[in-house]
Amino acid sequence: MSTPPPFRITSAWVLKAFIAGFGVVFAANAVLIYFALNSWSGLETKNSYEKGLAHNTTLAEAEEQAKLGWTVGVEYQALAGFGGRREGSVVVSVRDAQGLAVNDLDGHALFWRPTSPGNDQVLDLKPRGDGEYSAYVVLPAAGQWDVRLELSGGPQSFRAYRIRRRLNVP
């Protein structure tokens, strides 16, 4: 029985190991670059520079909004789901600082998903009475949806009451 020759590190072996190691690194980087360039851009706000310049105005509006003391509830009520689409209604309830219903508002709701551009929907909220407003919505998929509300009018004069919520659509 013969013993195998001892393993020897030669210059050819070192070169092959060096090339293989860097090949793995370059392949992993190529995959990461591909997904970085072909996935969601991460851009949530257009004209972010101008919005940044107007940040003090935004803070003043938020302070005015907080002084109102309103409580705004947002709920999605499912009606049906056919072929992956979800039908339902969004119900918004608005109460003032004393817990009384806030009526006579005009409102809009924007449903959007930052990871799926192109599915955004703007809905006009219709009054249901007792401080509640609703709109019918057909969403293309279940999951988490962000809702931006803009309410105006009502007993106090203000430009717009803005709020953002995340809803889970079954």
FIKOLZA-1660 file (N, C-alpha, C; in steps of 0.1 Angstrom, whole numbers, plus 5000, padded with zeros to 4 digits):
% residues 170
   i   px   py   pz ch aa at
   1 5008 4988 5000  A  M  N
   1 5000 5000 5000  A  M CA
   1 5009 5012 5000  A  M  C
   2 5006 5021 4991  A  S  N
   2 5014 5033 4990  A  S CA
   2 5007 5045 4996  A  S  C
   3 5014 5053 5002  A  T  N
   3 5009 5065 5008  A  T CA
   3 5008 5076 4998  A  T  C
   4 4997 5084 4998  A  P  N
   4 4996 5095 4988  A  P CA
   4 5007 5105 4991  A  P  C
   5 5011 5112 4981  A  P  N
   5 5021 5122 4983  A  P CA
   5 5016 5134 4992  A  P  C
   6 5024 5140 5000  A  P  N
   6 5019 5151 5008  A  P CA
   6 5014 5163 5000  A  P  C
   7 5004 5169 5005  A  F  N
   7 4999 5181 4998  A  F CA
   7 5009 5192 4999  A  F  C
   8 5011 5198 4987  A  R  N
   8 5020 5209 4986  A  R CA
   8 5013 5221 4980  A  R  C
   9 5016 5232 4986  A  I  N
   9 5010 5245 4980  A  I CA
   9 5020 5250 4970  A  I  C
  10 5015 5250 4958  A  T  N
  10 5024 5255 4947  A  T CA
  10 5019 5269 4943  A  T  C
  11 5026 5275 4935  A  S  N
  11 5022 5289 4930  A  S CA
  11 5010 5288 4921  A  S  C
  12 5008 5277 4914  A  A  N
  12 4996 5275 4905  A  A CA
  12 4983 5274 4914  A  A  C
  13 4985 5266 4925  A  W  N
  13 4974 5264 4935  A  W CA
  13 4970 5278 4941  A  W  C
  14 4979 5286 4945  A  V  N
  14 4977 5299 4951  A  V CA
  14 4970 5308 4941  A  V  C
  15 4974 5308 4929  A  L  N
  15 4968 5316 4919  A  L CA
  15 4953 5312 4917  A  L  C
  16 4950 5299 4916  A  K  N
  16 4937 5294 4914  A  K CA
  16 4928 5298 4926  A  K  C
  17 4933 5296 4938  A  A  N
  17 4925 5300 4950  A  A CA
  17 4922 5315 4950  A  A  C
  18 4932 5323 4947  A  F  N
  18 4930 5337 4947  A  F CA
  18 4920 5341 4937  A  F  C
  19 4920 5336 4925  A  I  N
  19 4910 5339 4914  A  I CA
  19 4896 5334 4918  A  I  C
  20 4896 5322 4924  A  A  N
  20 4883 5317 4928  A  A CA
  20 4877 5325 4939  A  A  C
  21 4885 5329 4949  A  G  N
  21 4880 5338 4960  A  G CA
  21 4874 5351 4955  A  G  C
  22 4882 5358 4946  A  F  N
  22 4877 5370 4941  A  F CA
  22 4865 5368 4931  A  F  C
  23 4864 5357 4925  A  G  N
  23 4853 5354 4916  A  G CA
  23 4840 5353 4924  A  G  C
  24 4841 5347 4936  A  V  N
  24 4829 5346 4945  A  V CA
  24 4825 5360 4949  A  V  C
  25 4834 5368 4953  A  V  N
  25 4831 5382 4957  A  V CA
  25 4825 5390 4946  A  V  C
  26 4830 5389 4934  A  F  N
  26 4825 5396 4922  A  F CA
  26 4811 5391 4919  A  F  C
  27 4809 5378 4920  A  A  N
  27 4796 5373 4916  A  A CA
  27 4785 5378 4926  A  A  C
  28 4789 5377 4939  A  A  N
  28 4779 5382 4949  A  A CA
  28 4776 5397 4947  A  A  C
  29 4786 5405 4944  A  N  N
  29 4784 5419 4942  A  N CA
  29 4776 5422 4930  A  N  C
  30 4778 5414 4919  A  A  N
  30 4770 5415 4907  A  A CA
  30 4755 5412 4910  A  A  C
  31 4752 5402 4918  A  V  N
  31 4738 5399 4921  A  V CA
  31 4732 5411 4930  A  V  C
  32 4739 5416 4939  A  L  N
  32 4734 5427 4947  A  L CA
  32 4732 5440 4939  A  L  C
  33 4741 5443 4930  A  I  N
  33 4740 5454 4921  A  I CA
  33 4728 5453 4912  A  I  C
  34 4725 5441 4907  A  Y  N
  34 4714 5438 4898  A  Y CA
  34 4701 5441 4906  A  Y  C
  35 4699 5436 4918  A  F  N
  35 4687 5438 4926  A  F CA
  35 4686 5453 4931  A  F  C
  36 4697 5459 4933  A  A  N
  36 4697 5473 4937  A  A CA
  36 4692 5482 4926  A  A  C
  37 4695 5479 4914  A  L  N
  37 4692 5487 4902  A  L CA
  37 4678 5484 4897  A  L  C
  38 4673 5472 4899  A  N  N
  38 4660 5468 4894  A  N CA
  38 4649 5466 4904  A  N  C
  39 4651 5470 4916  A  S  N
  39 4640 5469 4926  A  S CA
  39 4635 5483 4929  A  S  C
  40 4627 5484 4940  A  W  N
  40 4621 5497 4944  A  W CA
  40 4632 5508 4946  A  W  C
  41 4629 5520 4940  A  S  N
  41 4639 5530 4941  A  S CA
  41 4641 5536 4955  A  S  C
  42 4631 5535 4963  A  G  N
  42 4632 5540 4977  A  G CA
  42 4627 5555 4977  A  G  C
  43 4623 5561 4966  A  L  N
  43 4619 5574 4965  A  L CA
  43 4604 5575 4969  A  L  C
  44 4601 5581 4980  A  E  N
  44 4587 5582 4985  A  E CA
  44 4581 5596 4982  A  E  C
  45 4590 5606 4981  A  T  N
  45 4585 5619 4979  A  T CA
  45 4592 5626 4967  A  T  C
  46 4583 5631 4958  A  K  N
  46 4589 5638 4947  A  K CA
  46 4591 5653 4952  A  K  C
  47 4601 5660 4947  A  N  N
  47 4604 5673 4950  A  N CA
  47 4608 5674 4965  A  N  C
  48 4616 5665 4970  A  S  N
  48 4619 5665 4984  A  S CA
  48 4627 5677 4988  A  S  C
  49 4635 5683 4979  A  Y  N
  49 4642 5695 4983  A  Y CA
  49 4633 5707 4986  A  Y  C
  50 4623 5709 4978  A  E  N
  50 4613 5720 4980  A  E CA
  50 4605 5717 4993  A  E  C
  51 4602 5704 4995  A  K  N
  51 4594 5701 5008  A  K CA
  51 4603 5703 5020  A  K  C
  52 4616 5701 5018  A  G  N
  52 4625 5704 5029  A  G CA
  52 4626 5719 5033  A  G  C
  53 4626 5727 5022  A  L  N
  53 4626 5741 5024  A  L CA
  53 4614 5746 5031  A  L  C
  54 4602 5740 5029  A  A  N
  54 4590 5744 5035  A  A CA
  54 4587 5736 5048  A  A  C
  55 4597 5731 5054  A  H  N
  55 4595 5723 5066  A  H CA
  55 4590 5731 5078  A  H  C
  56 4594 5743 5079  A  N  N
  56 4589 5752 5090  A  N CA
  56 4574 5754 5089  A  N  C
  57 4570 5756 5076  A  T  N
  57 4555 5757 5074  A  T CA
  57 4548 5745 5078  A  T  C
  58 4554 5733 5074  A  T  N
  58 4548 5721 5078  A  T CA
  58 4547 5719 5093  A  T  C
  59 4557 5723 5100  A  L  N
  59 4557 5722 5115  A  L CA
  59 4546 5731 5121  A  L  C
  60 4545 5743 5115  A  A  N
  60 4534 5752 5120  A  A CA
  60 4521 5747 5118  A  A  C
  61 4518 5740 5106  A  E  N
  61 4505 5734 5103  A  E CA
  61 4503 5723 5113  A  E  C
  62 4513 5715 5116  A  A  N
  62 4511 5703 5125  A  A CA
  62 4508 5708 5139  A  A  C
  63 4514 5720 5143  A  E  N
  63 4511 5725 5156  A  E CA
  63 4497 5730 5157  A  E  C
  64 4492 5737 5146  A  E  N
  64 4478 5741 5145  A  E CA
  64 4469 5729 5146  A  E  C
  65 4472 5718 5139  A  Q  N
  65 4464 5706 5139  A  Q CA
  65 4464 5700 5153  A  Q  C
  66 4475 5700 5160  A  A  N
  66 4475 5694 5173  A  A CA
  66 4466 5702 5183  A  A  C
  67 4466 5715 5181  A  K  N
  67 4457 5724 5190  A  K CA
  67 4443 5720 5189  A  K  C
  68 4438 5715 5177  A  L  N
  68 4424 5711 5176  A  L CA
  68 4421 5700 5185  A  L  C
  69 4430 5691 5188  A  G  N
  69 4427 5680 5198  A  G CA
  69 4418 5669 5192  A  G  C
  70 4418 5668 5179  A  W  N
  70 4409 5658 5173  A  W CA
  70 4415 5644 5174  A  W  C
  71 4406 5635 5175  A  T  N
  71 4409 5621 5174  A  T CA
  71 4404 5615 5161  A  T  C
  72 4412 5610 5153  A  V  N
  72 4408 5604 5140  A  V CA
  72 4410 5589 5139  A  V  C
  73 4400 5582 5137  A  G  N
  73 4401 5567 5136  A  G CA
  73 4399 5563 5121  A  G  C
  74 4407 5554 5117  A  V  N
  74 4406 5549 5103  A  V CA
  74 4405 5534 5104  A  V  C
  75 4395 5528 5096  A  E  N
  75 4392 5514 5097  A  E CA
  75 4389 5509 5082  A  E  C
  76 4394 5498 5079  A  Y  N
  76 4390 5491 5066  A  Y CA
  76 4380 5480 5069  A  Y  C
  77 4369 5481 5062  A  Q  N
  77 4359 5470 5064  A  Q CA
  77 4357 5462 5051  A  Q  C
  78 4361 5450 5052  A  A  N
  78 4361 5441 5040  A  A CA
  78 4347 5437 5036  A  A  C
  79 4344 5438 5023  A  L  N
  79 4332 5433 5017  A  L CA
  79 4333 5420 5011  A  L  C
  80 4343 5419 5002  A  A  N
  80 4345 5406 4994  A  A CA
  80 4359 5406 4988  A  A  C
  81 4363 5395 4984  A  G  N
  81 4376 5394 4977  A  G CA
  81 4375 5384 4965  A  G  C
  82 4376 5389 4953  A  F  N
  82 4375 5380 4941  A  F CA
  82 4388 5381 4933  A  F  C
  83 4394 5370 4930  A  G  N
  83 4405 5370 4921  A  G CA
  83 4417 5378 4926  A  G  C
  84 4419 5378 4939  A  G  N
  84 4430 5386 4945  A  G CA
  84 4427 5400 4948  A  G  C
  85 4416 5405 4942  A  R  N
  85 4412 5419 4945  A  R CA
  85 4404 5420 4958  A  R  C
  86 4405 5431 4965  A  R  N
  86 4398 5432 4978  A  R CA
  86 4388 5444 4977  A  R  C
  87 4376 5441 4979  A  E  N
  87 4365 5451 4979  A  E CA
  87 4362 5455 4994  A  E  C
  88 4360 5467 4997  A  G  N
  88 4357 5471 5010  A  G CA
  88 4354 5486 5011  A  G  C
  89 4353 5491 5023  A  S  N
  89 4351 5505 5025  A  S CA
  89 4361 5510 5036  A  S  C
  90 4365 5522 5034  A  V  N
  90 4373 5528 5045  A  V CA
  90 4364 5537 5053  A  V  C
  91 4364 5536 5066  A  V  N
  91 4356 5544 5074  A  V CA
  91 4365 5552 5083  A  V  C
  92 4362 5565 5083  A  V  N
  92 4370 5575 5091  A  V CA
  92 4360 5581 5101  A  V  C
  93 4364 5581 5114  A  S  N
  93 4356 5587 5124  A  S CA
  93 4365 5599 5130  A  S  C
  94 4358 5610 5132  A  V  N
  94 4365 5622 5137  A  V CA
  94 4358 5627 5149  A  V  C
  95 4365 5629 5160  A  R  N
  95 4360 5634 5173  A  R CA
  95 4368 5646 5177  A  R  C
  96 4362 5656 5183  A  D  N
  96 4370 5667 5188  A  D CA
  96 4376 5665 5201  A  D  C
  97 4381 5675 5208  A  A  N
  97 4388 5673 5220  A  A CA
  97 4378 5669 5232  A  A  C
  98 4366 5672 5230  A  Q  N
  98 4356 5668 5240  A  Q CA
  98 4349 5655 5237  A  Q  C
  99 4353 5648 5226  A  G  N
  99 4348 5636 5222  A  G CA
  99 4335 5637 5214  A  G  C
 100 4332 5649 5210  A  L  N
 100 4320 5651 5201  A  L CA
 100 4323 5649 5187  A  L  C
 101 4313 5644 5179  A  A  N
 101 4315 5642 5165  A  A CA
 101 4318 5655 5157  A  A  C
 102 4327 5654 5148  A  V  N
 102 4330 5666 5139  A  V CA
 102 4324 5663 5126  A  V  C
 103 4314 5671 5122  A  N  N
 103 4307 5669 5110  A  N CA
 103 4310 5680 5100  A  N  C
 104 4304 5680 5088  A  D  N
 104 4306 5690 5078  A  D CA
 104 4320 5691 5073  A  D  C
 105 4327 5680 5072  A  L  N
 105 4341 5680 5066  A  L CA
 105 4341 5675 5052  A  L  C
 106 4350 5680 5044  A  D  N
 106 4353 5674 5031  A  D CA
 106 4366 5667 5033  A  D  C
 107 4366 5655 5027  A  G  N
 107 4378 5647 5028  A  G CA
 107 4382 5638 5017  A  G  C
 108 4395 5635 5016  A  H  N
 108 4400 5626 5006  A  H CA
 108 4409 5616 5013  A  H  C
 109 4410 5604 5008  A  A  N
 109 4419 5594 5013  A  A CA
 109 4427 5588 5001  A  A  C
 110 4440 5588 5003  A  L  N
 110 4449 5582 4993  A  L CA
 110 4454 5569 4999  A  L  C
 111 4451 5558 4992  A  F  N
 111 4456 5545 4995  A  F CA
 111 4468 5543 4986  A  F  C
 112 4479 5538 4992  A  W  N
 112 4492 5536 4984  A  W CA
 112 4500 5526 4991  A  W  C
 113 4509 5520 4983  A  R  N
 113 4519 5511 4988  A  R CA
 113 4533 5515 4983  A  R  C
 114 4542 5518 4992  A  P  N
 114 4555 5523 4987  A  P CA
 114 4563 5513 4979  A  P  C
 115 4560 5500 4982  A  T  N
 115 4567 5490 4975  A  T CA
 115 4561 5486 4962  A  T  C
 116 4549 5490 4959  A  S  N
 116 4542 5487 4946  A  S CA
 116 4537 5500 4940  A  S  C
 117 4545 5507 4933  A  P  N
 117 4540 5519 4927  A  P CA
 117 4530 5516 4915  A  P  C
 118 4520 5525 4913  A  G  N
 118 4511 5523 4903  A  G CA
 118 4497 5518 4908  A  G  C
 119 4496 5515 4921  A  N  N
 119 4484 5510 4927  A  N CA
 119 4477 5520 4935  A  N  C
 120 4482 5533 4935  A  D  N
 120 4476 5543 4943  A  D CA
 120 4462 5546 4939  A  D  C
 121 4454 5550 4949  A  Q  N
 121 4440 5553 4947  A  Q CA
 121 4436 5565 4955  A  Q  C
 122 4430 5575 4949  A  V  N
 122 4424 5587 4957  A  V CA
 122 4409 5585 4958  A  V  C
 123 4404 5586 4970  A  L  N
 123 4390 5584 4972  A  L CA
 123 4384 5596 4979  A  L  C
 124 4372 5600 4975  A  D  N
 124 4364 5611 4981  A  D CA
 124 4356 5605 4993  A  D  C
 125 4358 5610 5004  A  L  N
 125 4351 5605 5016  A  L CA
 125 4337 5612 5016  A  L  C
 126 4327 5604 5019  A  K  N
 126 4313 5608 5019  A  K CA
 126 4308 5608 5034  A  K  C
 127 4301 5618 5038  A  P  N
 127 4296 5618 5052  A  P CA
 127 4286 5607 5055  A  P  C
 128 4287 5600 5066  A  R  N
 128 4277 5590 5070  A  R CA
 128 4269 5595 5083  A  R  C
 129 4273 5607 5088  A  G  N
 129 4267 5612 5100  A  G CA
 129 4274 5608 5113  A  G  C
 130 4272 5615 5123  A  D  N
 130 4279 5613 5136  A  D CA
 130 4294 5613 5135  A  D  C
 131 4299 5622 5127  A  G  N
 131 4314 5623 5126  A  G CA
 131 4321 5612 5118  A  G  C
 132 4313 5604 5111  A  E  N
 132 4319 5593 5103  A  E CA
 132 4318 5597 5088  A  E  C
 133 4328 5592 5081  A  Y  N
 133 4330 5594 5067  A  Y CA
 133 4334 5581 5061  A  Y  C
 134 4330 5578 5048  A  S  N
 134 4334 5565 5042  A  S CA
 134 4335 5567 5027  A  S  C
 135 4342 5557 5022  A  A  N
 135 4344 5556 5007  A  A CA
 135 4346 5541 5004  A  A  C
 136 4340 5537 4992  A  Y  N
 136 4342 5524 4987  A  Y CA
 136 4355 5523 4980  A  Y  C
 137 4362 5512 4982  A  V  N
 137 4375 5510 4976  A  V CA
 137 4377 5495 4971  A  V  C
 138 4383 5494 4959  A  V  N
 138 4387 5481 4954  A  V CA
 138 4402 5481 4953  A  V  C
 139 4408 5473 4961  A  L  N
 139 4423 5472 4962  A  L CA
 139 4428 5460 4954  A  L  C
 140 4439 5461 4947  A  P  N
 140 4444 5450 4939  A  P CA
 140 4450 5438 4946  A  P  C
 141 4453 5440 4959  A  A  N
 141 4459 5430 4967  A  A CA
 141 4457 5432 4982  A  A  C
 142 4459 5421 4989  A  A  N
 142 4458 5421 5003  A  A CA
 142 4471 5426 5009  A  A  C
 143 4472 5429 5022  A  G  N
 143 4484 5432 5028  A  G CA
 143 4483 5446 5035  A  G  C
 144 4495 5452 5037  A  Q  N
 144 4495 5465 5044  A  Q CA
 144 4494 5476 5033  A  Q  C
 145 4486 5486 5036  A  W  N
 145 4484 5497 5028  A  W CA
 145 4485 5510 5037  A  W  C
 146 4491 5520 5031  A  D  N
 146 4492 5533 5038  A  D CA
 146 4480 5541 5033  A  D  C
 147 4474 5549 5043  A  V  N
 147 4463 5558 5039  A  V CA
 147 4467 5571 5044  A  V  C
 148 4466 5581 5035  A  R  N
 148 4468 5595 5038  A  R CA
 148 4455 5602 5037  A  R  C
 149 4451 5608 5048  A  L  N
 149 4438 5615 5049  A  L CA
 149 4440 5630 5048  A  L  C
 150 4432 5637 5041  A  E  N
 150 4432 5652 5042  A  E CA
 150 4418 5656 5044  A  E  C
 151 4415 5663 5055  A  L  N
 151 4402 5667 5059  A  L CA
 151 4402 5683 5059  A  L  C
 152 4391 5689 5054  A  S  N
 152 4390 5703 5055  A  S CA
 152 4376 5707 5058  A  S  C
 153 4374 5720 5062  A  G  N
 153 4360 5725 5065  A  G CA
 153 4358 5723 5080  A  G  C
 154 4345 5721 5083  A  G  N
 154 4341 5718 5097  A  G CA
 154 4339 5731 5104  A  G  C
 155 4337 5730 5118  A  P  N
 155 4334 5741 5126  A  P CA
 155 4345 5751 5127  A  P  C
 156 4357 5747 5127  A  Q  N
 156 4369 5756 5128  A  Q CA
 156 4375 5758 5114  A  Q  C
 157 4379 5770 5112  A  S  N
 157 4385 5773 5099  A  S CA
 157 4400 5769 5099  A  S  C
 158 4404 5760 5091  A  F  N
 158 4418 5756 5089  A  F CA
 158 4420 5751 5075  A  F  C
 159 4432 5751 5071  A  R  N
 159 4436 5748 5057  A  R CA
 159 4433 5733 5054  A  R  C
 160 4439 5724 5061  A  A  N
 160 4437 5710 5059  A  A CA
 160 4442 5703 5072  A  A  C
 161 4435 5692 5075  A  Y  N
 161 4439 5683 5086  A  Y CA
 161 4444 5671 5079  A  Y  C
 162 4457 5668 5081  A  R  N
 162 4464 5657 5075  A  R CA
 162 4468 5647 5085  A  R  C
 163 4466 5634 5081  A  I  N
 163 4470 5623 5090  A  I CA
 163 4473 5611 5081  A  I  C
 164 4482 5603 5086  A  R  N
 164 4486 5591 5079  A  R CA
 164 4485 5579 5088  A  R  C
 165 4479 5568 5082  A  R  N
 165 4477 5556 5090  A  R CA
 165 4481 5544 5081  A  R  C
 166 4484 5533 5087  A  R  N
 166 4487 5520 5080  A  R CA
 166 4476 5510 5084  A  R  C
 167 4470 5505 5073  A  L  N
 167 4459 5495 5075  A  L CA
 167 4463 5481 5070  A  L  C
 168 4458 5471 5076  A  N  N
 168 4460 5457 5071  A  N CA
 168 4448 5453 5064  A  N  C
 169 4449 5450 5051  A  V  N
 169 4438 5445 5043  A  V CA
 169 4438 5430 5042  A  V  C
 170 4428 5423 5048  A  P  N
 170 4429 5408 5047  A  P CA
 170 4426 5403 5034  A  P  C
% end
